[in-house]
Amino acid sequence: MVLTLTREPIDPATAYSLIAKEHAGSVVFHYAVVKQQSGHGGVTASIEYDSVGDSAAELAEIASELKQNWKLEDLILVRRIGRLGLGDIISLVAASSPNSEDAFASCRHGISRLKKMATIKKQELYE
């Protein structure tokens, strides 16, 4: 299991090499990316993410929840902090499971939980 808070870019090839898949019939990856959107301040140019608490503990709590609710062989949760530009990967949720139902459901729930992390603050920066 990999749980990481990082300022470094997330590399999809490296992520795939890290997840255990020997007994998995399904491996699901989801990458959240910075998208351009119009808001109150204009068009998004980048987003600044900061950790304002114990983000490592919150990631561990999310992982525990996922492993308790679904049959998983392995799990990766990665959350970026710092200034991210359009198209940059914000977060990664990857789950391997003997079956696709658990892999997809746990990944979907993990995505939702990472988006709502209480210890991560987001500030959009506009053009």
N, C-alpha and C positions, 0 to 999 in steps of 0.2 A: 504494500500500500504506500502510495506517495501522496503526501499532503504538503503543499508548498505555497508560501506567499513570496513573490519575487518581483524585482524590478527588471529582470532579464526577459527578453522575448521568449515566447513559448514555441518550441520547435516540434511540429507534428511528428516527424520521423523519430525523434528521440522519445517522444511520449509513447509511441507504439512499441518501441523496443523495451520500455519499462514495465508495461502491464503484463501480468502473468496470464497466459492463455493456454497452458498445457491441457487443462480440463474444461476449457470454455468452448461452447458451441457458438457463442455470440460475444462479440466485442463491439461496444458502442462508444463513439467519441462525439462530443459536442464542443465546438469552439464558439464562444461568444465574441463578436468583433465590434469595434467602434464603427457606427454608421453615421452618415451625414443626415441630419434632420434639421428642420426649421423650428425654432423655439422663440421664446420671448426676447432673447438677446440677439437673434439673427440665425445664421446657418452655422452648425457645429464645425469647428476647425479641429478641435482635439478635446480630450477629457482628462482631467487630473483626478487620480484615485489616491487616497491616503488611508493608512491604517491608523485608527484612533482608539485602539484597545487591544485586547488579546486576540488577534485574528487567528493565531495558531490554535488556540483553544476552541475558537468557534469552528474552524475547519475540522478539528478532531470531533467535535460534537455532531457536525453534519455527517461525517464519515461513519460514526457510530450508529446514527439514525438509519443511514442507508443500509449498513450491514445487518442491522437488526430486522429490517423490514423486507429485505430481498435476499435471495440466495446468490451471493457473489463470490467469484473466485478472487477477484482483485478490484481495486478502485484507485483512481487518480483524481485528486482535486488540486487544481492550481489556480491561484488568483493573483493577477498582476496589480501592482501599485506604481504610481508615477504618472508622468504625462504620456498619453497614448494618442497616436494620430489615427486618422481615418483608415480603416482596414486592419489595424493592429488587433491582435488577439487579446481580449480582456481576461478570459478565463477558460479553463478546460475542465470538463467532467468526462471521465472515461470509466466504463464499467465492463468487466468481463464476467460472464456467468455461463453455467451449463445450458441455460435456455434464454431465448431472445426476449421473452416476456419480462423476466426480471432485469435483464440488461437494459432494455428500453425504459421500463418504469423507474428504475433507480436513477438512470441518467436524467430523465425528465424531472424527477423530484430534486435531484442534486442541482440542476440548472436553476430551478426556482429558488432553492435555498441560497445559492451563491449570489444571486441577484439581490437578495434581501439581507445580506450580511449586515448586522448592526455595527460591526467594527470597521466597516469600509465606508468612507465618505467620498462622494462624487461631486465634482464641479465641472460643468461644461464650459468650454472656452469657445468663443464665437469669432467668426471672420470679421 
